[in-house]
């Protein structure tokens, strides 16, 4: 008897495992929830989702990210203007998945690769230069992020001249944390690896003074024996 069907089945399983293996534990559930968020966004504000996809197709990633966030479903009456913070943070954590799925929902193909370590390195280099040449814009982006105004935060940071928009939105959580550290601030954004969905304590570069200062706190990682200090954002 032929064994071809068995081999074919094995290949399908392998592809599935590889796809799911791109994300750790709780992140898989977060991506599934993100798809539900976008389903609701399409149902409630299809035109905004279509606009976000069209902007992505043109390579205006900063505008695309802001528009998609503005379309996120509202969780309660108090979020009519601000939007659903959790849904926005999920979209930023997994923006390549978000924009690809949004495109599928409105019948358009648009994609952005998941960020690599090289992308993160390029993003940091561009932000180093941005802080020198457009410090006010970087500071404004950080202020927006600290206030939970994620749409304006991603648009302001990722549209700074010289900052590659695709790399910026690909790596936005890391980008905004890094930008904040460069101007002496800190930003908290949901950590996909935490099962409770809470924002992590913000870590600043190694070498920061371990002496607590007003409005700041320090934590020590037992594995690395390194101390990190940062400002706790309410």
N, C-alpha and C positions, 0 to 999 in steps of 0.2 A: 504493500500500500504506500501511496505517496505521503511524504511528511511535510509537504509544502504548506498546508493549512496551519500546522503547528508552528512552523517558522514564522508565518505571517502574524499569527496571534502573539508570538513572543516579541516581534518587532513593535507591534502596537503598544503592548505593555511597556516596553522600553521607552518609547517616546513619551508616554504618559508620565512615567516616573521622572524622566528628565525634565519635563515641563514643570511638574509640581516641585521638583527638587530645587528649582531656582529660588524658592522662598523658604524661610525657616517656619516651623510650627504655626504660630498664630497668624503669621502674615498671609497664609493661604486663605484663612477665614476672612481676613480683612479685605483681600482682593475680591472675594465673593460678595462681601457686604458692599464694596465699592460698586460692583455691577448693579446691585439693587438700588443704590443711590442714583446711579445714572439712569436706570429704568424710570425712576420717579421723576428725575429731571426732564427726561424726554416727554413724559406724560404731562408734566406741569408747565414746561417752558421749552418746547421743541425748537422754537426759532433761535433761542440762545445757544442751544447745543449745536444746531446747524451752523451758526455763526462761528462758534469755537472751532468746529471741524474745518470750516472754510479757512479760517485764519491759520490753522495748523498746516493746511495744504499749501499755503503761501509762504510758510516758514516764519510767520510772525508768532513765534511760540509764546512770548511774554503776554501778548494780547489774548492768545488762545487760552492760556492757563487762567487768566483773570475772568474771561467770559464764561469758561466752564464752571469755575467756582461760583460765579454769580447765579448760575442755573441750578446749583445744588438745592435739594429739597429742604424746606424749613421744618425743624423738629417741633416747634411750638410757636405760640403767638409772639413770644418775646424775641424771636429770631426772624421776624418778617423783614427787617432791614439788614441784619447782620448775616443771616444765613445759618446753616447748620455747621457749627465749628468742627464737629467730629467728621462730617462728610467732607468738608473742605480739606482737613488735614489728611484724610485718607487719599483724596485725589492728588494731593501734593506728594505724599509718600510714594505713590505708585502712578505717577502721571503718564508714563508710557502705556501702561495698561488702561488707564482712564481714557486717554484720547483715542486709543485704538478701538476700545469698546464703544465709545461714543460715536465714532465713525461708522461702525457696524450697525448701530441702531438707526442711523439716518441714511444708510445706504451709500456711504462713502468709504474709500480705503485710505487711511492715514496711519502712519506708524512712526514711532520714535524708539530707537534701541534702548534697552535697559542700561543704565549707567555702568561703566567699567571703572576700574581704578585709574586708568588713563584719563577718562573724562573728569573724574574728581580732581586729578592733578591739574588739568587744564583750567578747570573752573577756579581753583584756588589762585593760580597764577594770574588769571584775568582779574580777579577781585583784588589781588595785591595792587595791581595797577589802577583799578577803579578807585580804591581808597585814596591813592595819591592824587588822582585827577578829578574825581567826582565824589569827594568825601561826603558832601551834603546829601547827595542822592542815596548813598549807602546808609547814612544815618537815618534818612527818612524811611527807607525800606525796613530798617530795624525797628523804628518806632511803630510803624504799621503792624509789624509782626507781633510786637509786644502787646499791642492792643487787640490782637486776634483778627485784625483786618487783613486776612490772607490774600484776598484778591489784589488789593493795592500793593501789598508787600511783594508778591511775586512779580507783578508788573513793573514796579519801580526798580527792583534789583536787577531783573533780567533784561530790562530795556536800556540799561546804562551803556553808552557807546563803548565798544571794545570788549564787552562781555558777551560771549557767544550765547545766544538765546536758547539754543537747543541744549547745550551743556548745563546752563543755569537751571532750566526747568527739570531736566533729567535728574539733577542732584540737589533740588531745591532745599530740602531739610538740612543737608550738610552745608549748602551754600549760605543759607541765612544764618546758621550758627557760626560759620566761619567769618562771615561779614560782620556779625555782631562782635566777635572776639577782636576783630581788627580795629574797632572803634571803641573798645573798652566797655562793651555791653554784653548782654546774654539774652538768648531767646529760647523758650521752651516750645517744643512741638511734639505731638504724640509719637511714641516709639512703637513701631509695628511688632517688635519682638516681645512686648509686654502683654500678657493675657488680659490685664485689667484695662488696657487702653489708656492708661495715665501717661502724662508727659514725664519724661525722665529728668533727673537732676541734670542741669546743664554743666557740661565739662569744658573747661578751658584748656589751652595748651599746657603741656607739662612745663614746669618752671614757674608757674604762678605762685605767689607767696601763699603759704599754708596758714598764715595768721589771719583769723577772721577779721573782717572790717565791717563797718556799719552797713546794714542792708545786704551783706554777703554771708555765705556759709561755705564750709569746706567739707569734703568727704574723702575718705581714703579707701582705695581699692585694695583688697587683701591679696588678690592674685598678682597684681603688678607692684604692690607696695608703693604706689604713687598717690599723691594727694592732689585733688582738684578743687578749685574754688570758683564760685560763681554766684550770681545774684538769683534769688528765688523770685520767680514771676508769679504773682497771685493768679 
